[in-house]
Every structure is written in C-alpha cells, then in structure tokens.
Amino acid sequence: MSSPIVPHLEIKGRLHSAAPILASLDLAESIAFYTGMMSFVLMVQLDDYAILGRDGCEIHLHVCSDPLIPENTACYLRTPSTDALYREFKKLGVRLRPPQVKPWGMKELYVIDPHGNRLKFGEQA
C-alpha cells in the first residue's frame, strides 16, 4: 500500500519590524536633535553608531563624512496622529509645516534633521 502524497509545506519567515539607518555627519549633534527635539531615547552609543528608540520604533545612526548621503535619504514612520506629532515637535522647537493630505491617501508630516535626512511621518487620511 502506498502512502498518500503530502504536498511540501513551505515555511516562510516573518518580519517583525524595520529600523532605518540614517547617516550622521556629527553623531553628537544628531543624538542631541533626536533626543532633545523629537523625544527619542538613546539606547546604544558607540564611537560611530547609535540606536535611538521611541514608541517601539528605532532609528539607527551611523557616522558618515559625505553630506550627499543624508541629503538624499528619507525614511517613513507610520503614526496614529500626525497632528499630535506636529504639536509635540512644534512645542519642542522643530521647524516644520503642518501635516498635509497627499494624493496617495496619506496625511503626512515632514521633519528634516540637522544633516538633511528626511523623516516622513504618515497616517491614513
């Protein structure tokens, strides 16, 4: 008697989270901006690398000497309320414009760090 053919079950991996790695021309200045102006907490600091966290999200920073890299880098962070972040960041002194609804259906808030990295915060409009 032959045994039934059992199809191969493919085991797929899962993703848990993502952490953007942004370039920093001056690590101390970047850490001061993210902790002082954006309420991130410094989790790890090495000579040329840092990890900051907030609300379960991480941003990693690495030292870089080429200003074109941060000036051409962006990351997207989802939030339940761009309006709440706008009020918080404005109160902390971040220069930014109010959130705007974009044609792709997201309400977005943009922050540019001291070295030119663009942080885009978005929620479903």
PARO-125729 format. One line per 5 residues: their letters; for each residue x, y, z of N, C-alpha, C, O. Coordinates in nm, 2 decimals. Layout:
// PARO-125729
a	X,Y,Z,X,Y,Z,X,Y,Z,X,Y,Z; ...
//
This chain:
// PARO-125729
msspi	0.08,-0.12,0.00,0.00,0.00,0.00,0.09,0.12,0.00,0.18,0.13,0.08; 0.06,0.21,-0.09,0.14,0.33,-0.10,0.08,0.44,-0.01,-0.04,0.45,0.01; 0.17,0.53,0.04,0.12,0.63,0.13,0.08,0.75,0.04,0.13,0.77,-0.07; -0.02,0.83,0.09,-0.06,0.94,0.02,0.05,1.05,0.00,0.14,1.06,0.09; 0.04,1.12,-0.11,0.14,1.22,-0.13,0.10,1.35,-0.06,-0.01,1.40,-0.07
vphle	0.19,1.39,0.03,0.17,1.51,0.11,0.24,1.63,0.04,0.36,1.62,0.03; 0.17,1.73,0.00,0.24,1.84,-0.06,0.34,1.90,0.04,0.32,1.91,0.16; 0.45,1.95,-0.01,0.56,2.01,0.07,0.50,2.14,0.12,0.45,2.23,0.05; 0.51,2.16,0.25,0.47,2.28,0.32,0.58,2.37,0.33,0.68,2.34,0.39; 0.57,2.49,0.27,0.68,2.58,0.27,0.67,2.67,0.40,0.56,2.73,0.42
ikgrl	0.78,2.67,0.47,0.78,2.75,0.59,0.84,2.89,0.55,0.95,2.90,0.50; 0.76,2.99,0.57,0.80,3.13,0.54,0.84,3.20,0.66,0.79,3.19,0.77; 0.95,3.28,0.65,0.99,3.37,0.76,0.89,3.49,0.77,0.81,3.51,0.68; 0.90,3.55,0.88,0.82,3.67,0.91,0.91,3.79,0.95,1.02,3.77,1.00; 0.86,3.90,0.92,0.93,4.03,0.96,0.86,4.08,1.08,0.74,4.07,1.10
hsaap	0.94,4.13,1.17,0.89,4.18,1.30,0.89,4.33,1.30,0.79,4.39,1.35; 0.99,4.40,1.25,0.99,4.54,1.25,1.10,4.58,1.15,1.18,4.50,1.10; 1.11,4.71,1.13,1.22,4.77,1.04,1.28,4.89,1.12,1.21,4.96,1.20; 1.41,4.91,1.10,1.48,5.02,1.16,1.56,5.09,1.06,1.66,5.04,1.01; 1.53,5.21,1.02,1.61,5.28,0.92,1.74,5.32,0.98,1.76,5.34,1.10
ilasl	1.85,5.31,0.89,1.98,5.35,0.93,2.01,5.48,0.86,2.03,5.48,0.73; 2.03,5.59,0.93,2.05,5.72,0.87,2.19,5.76,0.89,2.25,5.73,0.99; 2.24,5.84,0.79,2.38,5.89,0.80,2.38,6.02,0.89,2.29,6.10,0.88; 2.49,6.03,0.96,2.51,6.14,1.05,2.65,6.20,1.03,2.75,6.13,1.03; 2.65,6.33,1.00,2.78,6.40,0.98,2.85,6.43,1.11,2.97,6.45,1.12
dlaes	2.77,6.43,1.22,2.82,6.46,1.36,2.73,6.38,1.45,2.61,6.43,1.48; 2.77,6.27,1.50,2.69,6.18,1.58,2.63,6.25,1.71,2.51,6.24,1.74; 2.71,6.33,1.78,2.67,6.40,1.90,2.56,6.50,1.86,2.46,6.51,1.94; 2.57,6.57,1.75,2.47,6.66,1.71,2.34,6.59,1.67,2.23,6.64,1.71; 2.35,6.48,1.61,2.23,6.40,1.57,2.16,6.35,1.69,2.04,6.36,1.70
iafyt	2.24,6.29,1.79,2.18,6.24,1.91,2.11,6.35,1.99,2.00,6.33,2.03; 2.17,6.47,1.99,2.10,6.58,2.06,1.97,6.62,2.00,1.88,6.65,2.06; 1.97,6.62,1.86,1.85,6.65,1.79,1.74,6.55,1.82,1.62,6.59,1.85; 1.77,6.42,1.80,1.67,6.32,1.81,1.62,6.31,1.96,1.50,6.28,1.98; 1.70,6.32,2.05,1.66,6.31,2.19,1.60,6.44,2.24,1.50,6.44,2.32
gmmsf	1.65,6.55,2.21,1.60,6.68,2.26,1.48,6.74,2.18,1.40,6.81,2.24; 1.48,6.72,2.05,1.37,6.78,1.97,1.26,6.68,1.93,1.16,6.72,1.88; 1.29,6.55,1.94,1.19,6.45,1.88,1.16,6.35,1.99,1.09,6.25,1.95; 1.21,6.36,2.11,1.17,6.27,2.22,1.21,6.13,2.20,1.15,6.04,2.26; 1.32,6.10,2.13,1.37,5.97,2.12,1.46,5.95,2.24,1.51,6.04,2.30
vlmvq	1.48,5.82,2.28,1.57,5.78,2.39,1.69,5.72,2.33,1.68,5.63,2.24; 1.81,5.76,2.38,1.93,5.69,2.33,1.94,5.56,2.40,1.94,5.54,2.52; 1.95,5.45,2.31,1.95,5.31,2.36,2.10,5.26,2.36,2.14,5.19,2.45; 2.17,5.29,2.25,2.31,5.24,2.23,2.39,5.35,2.17,2.34,5.42,2.08; 2.51,5.37,2.22,2.60,5.47,2.16,2.74,5.41,2.15,2.80,5.37,2.25
lddya	2.79,5.40,2.03,2.93,5.36,2.01,3.00,5.48,1.95,2.94,5.59,1.93; 3.13,5.47,1.91,3.20,5.58,1.85,3.14,5.62,1.72,3.14,5.74,1.69; 3.09,5.53,1.64,3.05,5.57,1.51,2.90,5.52,1.48,2.86,5.51,1.36; 2.83,5.48,1.58,2.69,5.43,1.56,2.61,5.45,1.68,2.66,5.45,1.80; 2.48,5.48,1.66,2.39,5.49,1.77,2.25,5.44,1.74,2.22,5.43,1.62
ilgrd	2.18,5.39,1.84,2.05,5.35,1.82,1.96,5.43,1.92,1.98,5.44,2.04; 1.85,5.48,1.86,1.76,5.56,1.94,1.62,5.50,1.92,1.59,5.44,1.82; 1.54,5.51,2.03,1.41,5.45,2.02,1.30,5.54,2.07,1.32,5.63,2.16; 1.18,5.51,2.02,1.06,5.59,2.07,0.94,5.51,2.03,0.92,5.47,1.91; 0.85,5.49,2.12,0.72,5.42,2.10,0.73,5.29,2.02,0.65,5.26,1.93
gceih	0.84,5.21,2.05,0.85,5.09,1.98,0.92,5.10,1.85,0.95,4.99,1.78; 0.96,5.22,1.80,1.03,5.24,1.68,1.18,5.27,1.71,1.21,5.32,1.81; 1.26,5.23,1.62,1.41,5.26,1.63,1.45,5.34,1.51,1.41,5.32,1.40; 1.55,5.42,1.53,1.63,5.49,1.43,1.77,5.46,1.46,1.82,5.49,1.57; 1.85,5.41,1.37,1.99,5.39,1.38,2.06,5.50,1.31,2.02,5.55,1.20
lhvcs	2.17,5.54,1.36,2.26,5.65,1.30,2.40,5.59,1.29,2.45,5.53,1.38; 2.46,5.62,1.17,2.60,5.58,1.15,2.67,5.71,1.11,2.62,5.79,1.04; 2.80,5.72,1.15,2.88,5.83,1.11,2.92,5.82,0.96,2.95,5.72,0.91; 2.91,5.94,0.90,2.93,5.94,0.75,3.00,6.08,0.72,2.96,6.18,0.79; 3.09,6.08,0.63,3.16,6.21,0.60,3.11,6.27,0.47,3.15,6.39,0.44
dplip	3.02,6.21,0.40,2.97,6.26,0.27,2.83,6.32,0.29,2.73,6.25,0.31; 2.82,6.45,0.28,2.69,6.52,0.31,2.58,6.48,0.21,2.46,6.50,0.23; 2.62,6.43,0.09,2.52,6.39,-0.01,2.44,6.27,0.03,2.32,6.26,-0.01; 2.49,6.19,0.12,2.42,6.07,0.17,2.30,6.11,0.25,2.19,6.07,0.22; 2.32,6.19,0.36,2.20,6.22,0.44,2.10,6.32,0.36,1.98,6.31,0.38
entac	2.16,6.40,0.27,2.08,6.49,0.20,1.99,6.42,0.09,1.89,6.48,0.04; 2.02,6.30,0.07,1.94,6.22,-0.03,1.88,6.09,0.03,1.85,5.99,-0.04; 1.85,6.10,0.16,1.80,5.99,0.24,1.67,6.03,0.30,1.65,6.14,0.36; 1.57,5.93,0.30,1.44,5.96,0.37,1.40,5.83,0.44,1.44,5.72,0.39; 1.32,5.84,0.54,1.25,5.72,0.60,1.11,5.75,0.63,1.07,5.87,0.65
ylrtp	1.02,5.65,0.64,0.88,5.67,0.66,0.84,5.60,0.79,0.87,5.48,0.80; 0.78,5.68,0.88,0.73,5.62,1.00,0.58,5.64,1.01,0.53,5.75,1.00; 0.51,5.54,1.04,0.36,5.55,1.05,0.33,5.59,1.19,0.39,5.55,1.29; 0.22,5.67,1.20,0.18,5.72,1.33,0.02,5.72,1.33,-0.04,5.74,1.23; -0.04,5.71,1.45,-0.18,5.72,1.45,-0.23,5.87,1.44,-0.34,5.89,1.41
stdal	-0.14,5.97,1.46,-0.18,6.11,1.46,-0.06,6.20,1.42,0.02,6.23,1.50; -0.06,6.24,1.30,0.04,6.34,1.26,0.01,6.47,1.32,0.11,6.55,1.35; -0.11,6.50,1.35,-0.14,6.63,1.42,-0.08,6.63,1.56,-0.03,6.74,1.60; -0.09,6.52,1.63,-0.03,6.52,1.77,0.12,6.53,1.76,0.18,6.60,1.84; 0.18,6.46,1.67,0.33,6.48,1.65,0.36,6.62,1.61,0.46,6.68,1.66
yrefk	0.29,6.68,1.52,0.31,6.82,1.48,0.31,6.91,1.61,0.40,6.99,1.62; 0.21,6.90,1.69,0.20,6.98,1.81,0.32,6.96,1.90,0.38,7.05,1.95; 0.35,6.83,1.92,0.47,6.80,2.01,0.60,6.85,1.96,0.67,6.92,2.03; 0.63,6.83,1.83,0.75,6.87,1.77,0.76,7.03,1.77,0.87,7.08,1.79; 0.65,7.09,1.73,0.65,7.24,1.73,0.68,7.30,1.87,0.76,7.39,1.88
klgvr	0.62,7.24,1.97,0.65,7.28,2.11,0.79,7.26,2.15,0.85,7.34,2.22; 0.86,7.16,2.09,1.00,7.13,2.12,1.09,7.22,2.04,1.21,7.21,2.06; 1.04,7.29,1.94,1.12,7.38,1.87,1.16,7.34,1.73,1.24,7.40,1.66; 1.10,7.22,1.68,1.14,7.18,1.55,1.07,7.27,1.45,0.95,7.30,1.46; 1.15,7.31,1.35,1.09,7.39,1.24,1.02,7.29,1.14,1.09,7.21,1.08
lrppq	0.89,7.31,1.12,0.82,7.22,1.03,0.68,7.29,0.99,0.64,7.38,1.05; 0.63,7.23,0.89,0.50,7.28,0.84,0.39,7.18,0.89,0.42,7.06,0.92; 0.26,7.23,0.90,0.16,7.14,0.94,0.14,7.02,0.85,0.18,7.02,0.73; 0.09,6.91,0.90,0.06,6.79,0.81,-0.03,6.82,0.70,-0.11,6.91,0.71; -0.01,6.75,0.59,-0.09,6.77,0.47,-0.14,6.64,0.42,-0.07,6.53,0.43
vkpwg	-0.26,6.63,0.36,-0.31,6.51,0.30,-0.25,6.51,0.16,-0.26,6.60,0.08; -0.20,6.39,0.12,-0.13,6.37,-0.01,-0.23,6.30,-0.10,-0.32,6.23,-0.06; -0.20,6.31,-0.23,-0.29,6.24,-0.33,-0.30,6.09,-0.32,-0.39,6.03,-0.36; -0.20,6.03,-0.25,-0.19,5.89,-0.23,-0.27,5.84,-0.11,-0.26,5.73,-0.07; -0.34,5.93,-0.05,-0.43,5.89,0.06,-0.37,5.89,0.20,-0.42,5.84,0.29
mkely	-0.25,5.95,0.21,-0.19,5.96,0.34,-0.18,6.11,0.39,-0.16,6.20,0.31; -0.19,6.13,0.52,-0.17,6.26,0.58,-0.03,6.25,0.64,0.00,6.17,0.72; 0.06,6.35,0.59,0.20,6.33,0.62,0.26,6.46,0.68,0.21,6.57,0.65; 0.36,6.44,0.76,0.43,6.54,0.83,0.58,6.52,0.80,0.63,6.40,0.82; 0.65,6.62,0.76,0.80,6.60,0.73,0.88,6.68,0.83,0.86,6.79,0.86
vidph	0.99,6.61,0.87,1.09,6.67,0.95,1.23,6.65,0.88,1.25,6.53,0.83; 1.31,6.75,0.88,1.45,6.73,0.82,1.55,6.75,0.94,1.54,6.85,1.01; 1.63,6.64,0.96,1.73,6.65,1.07,1.84,6.74,1.04,1.85,6.79,0.92; 1.93,6.77,1.13,2.04,6.87,1.11,2.13,6.84,0.99,2.20,6.93,0.94; 2.13,6.71,0.94,2.22,6.68,0.83,2.15,6.65,0.70,2.21,6.62,0.60
gnrlk	2.02,6.67,0.70,1.94,6.66,0.58,1.86,6.54,0.56,1.78,6.53,0.46; 1.87,6.44,0.65,1.78,6.32,0.64,1.63,6.37,0.66,1.60,6.45,0.74; 1.55,6.32,0.57,1.40,6.35,0.58,1.33,6.24,0.65,1.33,6.12,0.61; 1.26,6.27,0.76,1.17,6.18,0.83,1.03,6.21,0.79,0.98,6.33,0.81; 0.96,6.12,0.73,0.83,6.14,0.69,0.74,6.06,0.78,0.75,5.93,0.78
fgeqa	0.65,6.12,0.85,0.55,6.06,0.94,0.42,6.06,0.87,0.37,6.16,0.82; 0.35,5.94,0.87,0.23,5.93,0.79,0.12,5.85,0.86,0.15,5.76,0.94; 0.00,5.89,0.83,-0.12,5.82,0.88,-0.22,5.81,0.76,-0.22,5.89,0.67; -0.31,5.71,0.77,-0.41,5.70,0.66,-0.50,5.82,0.67,-0.55,5.86,0.78; -0.53,5.89,0.56,-0.61,6.01,0.56,-0.76,5.97,0.57,-0.84,6.06,0.57
//
